[in-house]
Each structure stands twice: as C-alpha cells, then as structure tokens.
Amino acid sequence: MLVMRPAQMADLAEVQRLAADSPIGVTSLPDDAGRLSDKIGSSEASFSAEVSFNGEETYFFVLEDSESGQLVGCSGIVASAGYSEPFYSFRNETFVHASRELKIHNKIHVLSQCHDLTGNSLLTSFYVAPELVGTAWSELNSRGRLLFVASHPERFADSVVTEIVGYSDENGDSPFWDAIGRNFFDINYAAAERLCGLKSRTFLAELMPHYPIYVPLLPDAAQEAMGQVHPRAQITFDILMREGFETDHYIDIFDGGPTLHARVSGIRSIAQSRLVPVKIEPGPNSASDVGRGGRSYLVANGLLQDYRAVLLELDWAPGRPVVLSLQAAEALGVGEGASVRIVAV
C-alpha cells in the first residue's frame, strides 16, 4: 500500500534520489543534501508548531510504499508565499498606445514584474515516479496535501497558487529564459534553475528587468513558450485543473510557465471532502488498496504530525460509516469510532 505522510530526516537519502530525477525547473526540490536536509527540518518544525494563521511554515510530504519502505513521490505546501522574501512573478498586462492625430489606437501585451501573489499558500515540490504518472497514485500525491489543507484551514491562506514548470527542450534550453533572463546573467536556463535551487530565486529575480517588457519585441519562440507546460509537469497541471485551479494573469519569471490559482473554498478536494466515522472489520478485503472493487477514494486521517493519506476502493454511501480493514486502519493510524476525511477520486 502507498501511504502519504510527513517527510522525516530519515528520508533524506530517498528524497535526494527523487530530487535527482525531477525535471529542470522544480527549484523547490534541489538535488543537494544540505538544502533537502534544511527543507525536511523546516517541515518537521512546521508540523510540530502551534499555528493559528498562515506564516512561514512549510509542509513537505512523501509517498511511501509501506511494504518496501521505498519513496515513490513527494509534494509540499508553503503556508505563505513570499513570507520571508519577495515572491516574484510576471503579470500579463495590456498597455494602450494611442494618437488622436494619427488615428492610432494600439493595445500592446506587456509583462510586468510583480509580487502580487505574496501571501497566498503555494503548492510545491511535486514529483511522482514515472511508473505512477497517470495513475490514481498521482492523484494521492497531489491531492493528499489538499486534504491536509481541508483538515487544518487555519494554517493556510484563503487562496492557493502554484507555478507549473514551463517549456524547455530536450537539451534543457528555455526559449523564454534565453530571450530575457540570459541577457542579465549570461548563464543557461539549467544553470539558473540549479542556482535558484541551491540558493533562492529572489536574488536572481531582483536582477531581472523591473520595467515592463513588450511581448511583441520578444522572439517568436519566447512568445510561444509563454504559458506552456513542460511535458513532465503536465500531470501536475492536469490534476490541479480538474481540482478547479485556473490559469491566472501570471507566469513564471524564468521559464514563462503558467501560474495556477484557486480559492480554497472552490478546490474540489476541499469543498467535496467529507468527515466520516470509521468502522473496522477484520480481514484484508473489507477495504484495501486499489483493485478490490468499489469506488476509489482518497482517505486521510486529518491529524497533524501523524498525518496519513491513502487511496482505497470502498463501498461507501453518504450517511454511513466508512468500513476499513485492519490493514487500512493501521496504515492510517486510526481506530474504531475515529473520523477520516474522504473524497472520491
């Protein structure tokens, strides 16, 4: 059974293995033991902190095969984007250039650097093993953290955003970066993203142009890359779009990838999830992982430091308790009479 849980320091080597295979552009998952150790440490402190509003907390989850102990995925949430340093984006805007005398009225697409999204909660660090892409396990890895938000709303903002990795070719070159960022740093896209992963995006972002960039002046390849999704990030994009996220007026300042945005109240896994009492029945097949029949559900225990979420196939109807096998109850860390939060896949 695959179980989503908070990352622990003992996971460091496995997490670095996942990070090494993540695509260029996932700067929140650097292939560096020191940075990953800091990330896990910050997450552990956040899970143990008493919190009444969203602040500097970061929550990092892993997806573990409970039989082998191997990690097959990870994902994270930052409680407040830009809490300790500005969170920069490019905002799509339209400037009007007009002349009554010449009878000219032109609307020009421009990009303006901003930090409008500061303070929103931020989804980060998504990675799932290639063999799980397109399966319901990908849903667990992404949406399981949304059930955590549903269980602990006081820890998060009213809106959630995420930056989707933008287009780069098979050589790791980004047309958008080459047209803008490379002019200021004289390093390629892959090197810039590695530098951001090891340090921070802010110091590079602050050297980017602060004046509006006129999009028609960019090369065609850069314009076409704006808002495009890297093939390996398509799974993240698709899951969150089904959740009710929308492409907003913002794109990533480095690769031009889309920024998705949603009000917490409109996110499917949060709005449609239900708290249901647990009934435990002996035997391995009253509820087990996918493939046993029934309908697929994401099931979370709603706890904090001991948070667990799994994917189960259940024969459940509203108004009834959810019947769990001993195996499923043990994986979730719940007993008879406890409540779990469930939502259909």
Secondary structure, DSSP 8 states (H G I E B T S, - for coil): -EEEEE--GGGHHHHHHHHHHS-TT-TTS-S-HHHHHHHHHHHHHHHHS--SS--S-EEEEEEEETTT--EEEEEEEESSTTSSS---EEEEEEEEEEETTTTEEEEEEEEEEE-TTTTSEEEEEEEE-GGGTTSHHHHHHHHHHHHHHHH-GGGS-SEEEEE--B---TTS--HHHHHTTHHHH-S-HHHHHHHHHHS-HHHHHTTS--S-EEGGGS-HHHHHHTT-B-GGGHHHHHHHHHTT-EEEEEE-TTT--EEEEEEGGG-HHHHS-EEEEEEEESSTTSSBSTTSSSEEEEEE---STT--EEEEEE---TTS-EEEEHHHHHHHT--TT-EEEEEE-
